[in-house]
Amino acid sequence: MGSRWRVIEAVTLPMLTLLFLALWQGYRHHTEAIRAIRLQLHELEQQESEVTNTNLMVEQLEFLQRRQQSLETQIGDLKQAQQRWSTQQRQRVQRSEPTARPGESDKPSLDFIPIP
């Protein structure tokens, strides 16, 4: 029986050492795997933020283009309205001015002789 305990004592220390080394290697392997996964996650988050920024810029550009088209339409409408208004004003001025007959000068008409 004493020889069995001696065999167990002789094998125990190397087995515990081997177990410790195996656990230590496993721990290192898992730590490196976790570190690699975190790095990949960080890269994905950066790519996602770049994609988000790109999408946001595209949306802003589309909005600005629609706004520009709207403003160009409004400017065109305002120019047309201004032209119509100036045409109407010219017509009113022409209607309100007395038309001179051909051959008549700018002399006062005899029809409007003031009475003293």
C-alpha positions in Angstrom: 0.0 0.0 0.0 2.9 2.3 0.7 4.1 1.9 -2.8 0.8 3.0 -4.3 0.9 6.3 -2.3 4.4 6.9 -3.5 3.3 6.5 -7.1 0.4 8.8 -6.5 2.7 11.3 -4.8 5.2 11.1 -7.7 2.5 11.5 -10.4 0.4 14.2 -8.6 2.8 17.1 -8.9 3.5 16.7 -12.6 -0.2 16.1 -13.3 -1.1 19.3 -11.4 1.6 21.2 -13.3 0.3 19.8 -16.6 -3.3 20.7 -15.6 -2.2 24.2 -14.6 -0.3 24.7 -17.9 -3.3 23.5 -19.9 -5.7 25.8 -18.1 -3.2 28.7 -18.5 -3.0 28.1 -22.3 -6.8 27.8 -22.5 -7.1 31.1 -20.7 -4.6 32.8 -23.0 -6.4 31.4 -26.1 -9.8 32.7 -24.9 -8.3 36.1 -23.9 -6.8 36.5 -27.4 -10.1 35.4 -29.0 -12.0 38.0 -27.0 -9.5 40.7 -27.9 -9.8 39.8 -31.6 -13.6 39.9 -31.4 -13.5 43.3 -29.7 -11.3 44.6 -32.4 -13.6 43.3 -35.1 -16.6 44.9 -33.3 -14.8 48.2 -33.0 -14.0 48.1 -36.8 -17.6 47.3 -37.6 -18.8 50.2 -35.4 -16.5 52.6 -37.3 -17.7 51.3 -40.6 -21.3 51.6 -39.5 -20.7 55.2 -38.4 -19.1 56.0 -41.7 -22.0 54.5 -43.6 -24.4 56.4 -41.3 -22.5 59.6 -42.0 -22.5 58.9 -45.7 -26.3 58.2 -45.6 -26.9 61.3 -43.7 -24.9 63.4 -46.2 -26.8 61.8 -49.1 -30.1 62.7 -47.4 -29.0 66.2 -46.7 -27.9 66.6 -50.3 -31.2 65.3 -51.6 -33.1 67.7 -49.3 -30.9 70.7 -50.5 -31.5 69.8 -54.1 -35.3 69.6 -53.6 -35.1 72.9 -51.7 -33.1 74.5 -54.5 -35.7 73.3 -57.1 -38.5 74.7 -55.0 -36.7 78.1 -54.7 -36.0 78.2 -58.4 -39.7 77.5 -59.1 -40.7 80.3 -56.7 -38.2 82.7 -58.3 -39.6 81.9 -61.7 -43.1 82.5 -60.5 -42.1 85.8 -58.9 -40.4 86.9 -62.2 -43.5 86.1 -64.1 -45.7 88.0 -61.6 -43.3 91.0 -61.8 -43.5 91.0 -65.6 -47.3 90.8 -65.5 -47.4 93.7 -63.0 -45.0 95.9 -65.0 -47.0 95.2 -68.1 -50.3 96.1 -66.3 -48.7 99.3 -65.0 -47.5 100.3 -68.5 -51.0 99.6 -69.9 -52.6 101.7 -67.1 -50.1 104.6 -67.8 -50.8 104.4 -71.6 -54.6 104.4 -70.9 -54.4 107.4 -68.6 -52.2 109.4 -71.0 -54.2 111.4 -73.6 -53.3 110.3 -77.0 -52.2 113.1 -79.3 -53.7 113.1 -82.8 -51.4 113.2 -85.7 -50.7 116.8 -86.8 -51.6 118.2 -83.4 -48.8 119.8 -81.4 -48.4 120.1 -77.7 -50.4 123.4 -77.9 -53.3 123.7 -75.6 -56.6 122.9 -77.2 -59.0 125.7 -77.9 -61.7 123.6 -76.3 -60.3 124.3 -73.0 -60.0 128.0 -72.9 -60.2 129.3 -69.4 -62.9 131.8 -68.7 -61.7 134.9 -67.0 
